[in-house]
């Protein structure tokens, strides 16, 4: 493996894992079980403390403990990625440095939220983070949450930096998605919306940073593997079976939906930190029913 390969994120499915809580505190035993479940299913990459992990509500001390737990469980068998993006460049860099010192394999950095920087500001922001660490950076574009998006041209500029090696694309504009996947085809782009996985794969995406793989890691990984090996019909049929669940998970703000499902599966408590609240019982039932209807094994 040459140095450029070491800077790449894993191909296929990367799970954005939830952060389980119990009585207001991170539930470390449950978290450990979740990480081991992903590794047992063959998932090669795990994002700790991304959007799905409720990162904005987790303290520095809690972050350290969760990252340490993930690294201990992975023991080199999975690529551990720490979510380090904030609305403050200095704070994002310090978080990335801390995660690197702990031993993570990569960083996920969402665009600064709320303050809505220009494209020039985004370039300086990401370059500041990338210059300050040695592990690879995955940019995260999700304008529906942050209020600002990374353009195709800005992505190209940032990909020129040796430490910026991937993009998680979660915008909802299909034209922009197609522009990035076709115009930046030499770079590693990951689907950031489970329900769009087939479209991304058809245009050469390297994989998906997934929410549903918290519950169905083996099945979602198999959808990717079937597509990658040319078993397009089998991949398509499996995706169609899972699609109602993907729709149901969108009935509430992530991660409320997936956390309710994981609670129903006995993996954790259905507990979130404010300002997020538990999903309504009717939505939780719809999600669980959709899960049952997939008739898929985790």
C-alpha positions in Angstrom: 0.0 0.0 0.0 1.5 3.3 -1.0 1.1 6.6 0.9 -1.8 7.8 -1.3 -3.8 4.6 -0.5 -3.2 5.2 3.2 -4.9 8.6 2.8 -8.1 7.0 1.2 -11.2 6.2 3.2 -12.6 2.7 2.9 -14.6 1.7 -0.1 -18.2 0.7 0.4 -20.4 1.3 3.4 -19.2 3.6 6.3 -21.7 3.7 9.2 -22.4 7.0 10.9 -23.0 5.4 14.3 -25.5 6.7 16.9 -24.4 7.8 20.4 -26.5 5.9 22.9 -27.4 7.6 26.1 -28.7 6.4 29.4 -30.0 8.8 32.1 -28.3 11.7 30.3 -24.9 10.1 30.0 -23.2 8.2 27.1 -24.0 4.5 27.4 -20.5 3.1 26.9 -21.4 -0.6 27.1 -24.2 -0.1 24.5 -21.8 2.0 22.3 -19.2 -0.7 22.5 -21.8 -3.3 21.4 -22.8 -1.1 18.5 -19.2 -0.8 17.3 -18.6 -4.5 17.6 -21.8 -5.2 15.7 -20.6 -3.1 12.8 -17.2 -4.8 12.7 -18.8 -8.3 12.9 -21.0 -7.3 9.9 -17.9 -6.5 7.8 -18.3 -2.7 7.8 -14.9 -1.2 7.1 -15.4 2.4 8.3 -17.3 3.9 11.2 -18.0 7.6 11.8 -18.1 8.5 15.5 -19.7 11.8 16.5 -21.1 12.8 13.2 -24.6 14.3 12.8 -26.1 10.9 13.6 -23.9 10.7 16.7 -25.4 14.0 18.1 -21.9 15.6 18.1 -23.0 19.2 19.0 -24.3 18.0 22.4 -21.3 15.9 23.4 -18.7 17.4 25.7 -14.9 17.2 25.1 -14.5 14.6 27.8 -17.3 12.5 26.5 -15.9 12.8 22.9 -12.6 11.4 24.1 -14.2 8.5 25.9 -16.4 7.6 22.9 -13.5 7.8 20.4 -11.2 5.8 22.7 -14.0 3.1 23.0 -14.4 2.9 19.2 -10.7 2.6 18.6 -10.4 -0.1 21.3 -13.2 -2.1 19.8 -12.0 -1.7 16.2 -8.5 -2.7 17.1 -7.3 -2.0 13.6 -10.2 -4.0 12.0 -12.2 -0.9 11.0 -11.3 2.7 9.9 -12.4 5.0 12.7 -13.4 8.5 11.6 -14.2 11.3 14.1 -16.6 14.0 13.3 -14.8 17.3 14.0 -16.6 20.0 12.1 -18.0 23.1 13.9 -18.9 26.6 13.0 -15.5 27.8 14.2 -12.3 27.0 12.2 -10.1 27.2 15.2 -12.3 24.9 17.3 -12.6 22.4 14.4 -8.8 22.2 14.0 -8.3 21.7 17.8 -11.0 18.9 17.7 -9.2 17.3 14.7 -5.8 17.5 16.5 -7.3 15.9 19.6 -8.8 13.1 17.6 -5.6 12.5 15.7 -3.7 12.3 19.0 -6.1 9.6 20.1 -5.4 7.6 17.0 -8.3 8.0 14.6 -7.8 7.1 11.0 -9.6 10.0 9.5 -11.7 13.2 10.1 -15.2 14.1 8.9 -15.6 17.8 8.7 -19.0 19.3 8.0 -19.2 22.8 6.5 -19.4 25.6 9.2 -23.0 26.0 10.1 -25.1 29.1 10.9 -22.4 31.7 10.0 -22.7 30.8 6.2 -19.2 31.5 4.9 -18.5 32.2 1.3 -16.8 29.7 -1.0 -13.6 31.5 -0.3 -14.2 31.1 3.5 -14.9 27.4 3.0 -11.6 27.0 1.2 -9.6 28.7 4.0 -11.6 26.7 6.6 -10.8 23.3 5.1 -7.2 24.1 4.3 -6.7 25.3 7.8 -7.9 22.0 9.2 -6.1 19.9 6.6 -2.8 21.7 7.1 -2.9 21.1 10.9 -3.2 17.3 10.9 -1.7 14.3 9.1 -4.8 12.1 8.9 -7.1 12.4 5.9 -10.1 14.7 5.8 -13.5 13.9 4.4 -15.5 17.1 3.6 -19.2 16.9 4.4 -21.6 18.9 2.3 -25.2 19.0 3.8 -26.6 22.5 3.1 -30.1 21.6 4.4 -28.5 21.5 7.9 -25.7 24.0 7.6 -27.1 26.7 5.4 -24.1 26.7 3.0 -22.9 24.2 0.3 -19.6 23.4 -1.2 -19.7 24.0 -4.9 -18.2 21.7 -7.5 -15.4 24.1 -8.2 -14.6 24.6 -4.5 -14.5 20.9 -4.1 -12.0 20.6 -6.9 -9.8 23.3 -5.3 -9.9 21.5 -2.0 -9.2 18.1 -3.4 -5.9 19.4 -4.6 -4.7 19.2 -1.0 -3.1 15.9 -0.2 -4.9 15.5 3.1 -8.4 16.3 1.7 -9.2 13.0 0.1 -13.0 12.5 0.1 -16.4 14.2 0.0 -19.6 13.1 1.7 -22.3 14.6 -0.5 -25.7 15.1 1.1 -27.2 17.9 -0.9 -30.7 17.3 -2.3 -30.1 19.0 -5.7 -29.8 16.1 -8.2 -28.2 18.3 -10.8 -25.5 19.4 -8.4 -24.9 15.8 -7.4 -24.6 14.7 -11.0 -22.2 17.7 -11.7 -19.9 16.6 -8.8 -19.9 12.9 -9.7 -19.2 13.5 -13.3 -16.9 16.5 -13.1 -14.9 15.2 -10.1 -14.9 11.5 -11.1 -11.2 11.1 -10.3 -11.9 11.9 -6.6 -13.6 9.8 -3.9 -17.2 10.9 -3.4 -19.5 9.2 -0.9 -23.3 9.2 -0.9 -24.6 11.0 2.2 -28.2 10.0 1.7 -29.1 6.3 1.9 -32.1 6.6 -0.4 -29.9 7.9 -3.2 -27.3 5.1 -3.1 -28.1 3.6 -6.5 -27.9 6.9 -8.3 -24.5 7.6 -6.7 -23.1 4.2 -7.5 -24.3 4.5 -11.1 -22.1 7.6 -11.4 -19.0 6.1 -9.8 -19.3 7.0 -6.1 -16.9 5.2 -3.8 -19.5 4.3 -1.3 -22.0 5.6 1.3 -21.8 7.1 4.7 -24.9 5.5 6.0 -27.6 5.8 8.7 -29.6 2.7 8.0 -26.5 0.5 8.4 -26.8 1.1 12.1 -29.7 -1.3 12.0 -28.9 -3.3 8.9 -25.1 -3.2 8.4 -24.7 -6.6 6.7 -27.7 -6.1 4.4 -26.8 -2.6 3.3 -23.1 -3.6 2.8 -24.4 -6.5 0.6 -26.3 -4.1 -1.6 -23.1 -2.3 -2.2 -21.1 -5.4 -2.8 -23.6 -6.8 -5.2 -23.5 -3.6 -7.3 -19.7 -3.5 -7.2 -19.4 -7.1 -8.4 -21.8 -6.5 -11.3 -24.8 -8.2 -9.7 -27.0 -5.2 -10.5 -30.4 -6.8 -10.5 -29.8 -8.4 -7.1 -28.5 -5.1 -5.7 -31.5 -3.3 -7.1 -34.0 -5.9 -5.8 -32.5 -5.7 -2.3 -32.5 -1.9 -2.3 -36.2 -1.8 -3.3 -37.0 -4.0 -0.4 -35.2 -1.6 1.9 -36.5 1.6 0.4 -39.7 1.8 2.5 -37.5 1.8 5.6 -35.3 4.5 4.2 -38.4 6.7 3.6 -39.7 5.9 7.1 -36.5 7.0 8.7 -36.9 10.4 7.1 -40.2 11.0 8.8 -38.4 12.6 11.7 -35.1 14.5 12.1 -32.1 12.2 12.1 -31.1 10.6 14.4 -34.5 10.4 16.2 -35.8 7.8 13.7 -32.8 5.5 13.7 -32.4 5.7 17.5 -36.1 4.7 17.9 -35.4 1.7 15.7 -32.2 0.7 17.5 -34.1 1.0 20.8 -36.9 -1.3 19.4 -34.1 -3.8 18.4 -32.8 -3.8 22.0 -29.5 -2.1 21.2 -29.9 1.0 23.3 -32.4 3.3 25.0 -34.5 5.6 23.0 -32.9 8.7 24.5 -31.6 11.8 22.8 -30.2 15.1 24.1 -32.1 18.3 23.8 -32.9 20.1 21.6 -33.6 16.7 19.9 -36.5 14.7 21.3 -37.8 11.2 20.9 -39.7 10.5 17.8 -43.5 10.3 18.1 -44.8 6.8 18.8 -46.7 6.6 15.5 -43.6 7.4 13.6 -41.5 4.9 15.7 -44.1 2.2 14.9 -44.0 3.1 11.2 -40.2 2.8 11.2 -40.2 -0.5 13.0 -43.0 -1.9 10.8 -40.9 -0.9 7.7 -37.9 -2.6 9.2 -39.9 -5.9 9.8 -41.2 -5.7 6.2 -37.7 -5.7 4.7 -37.3 -9.2 6.0 -33.6 -8.7 6.0 -31.0 -9.9 8.5 -28.7 -7.3 10.0 
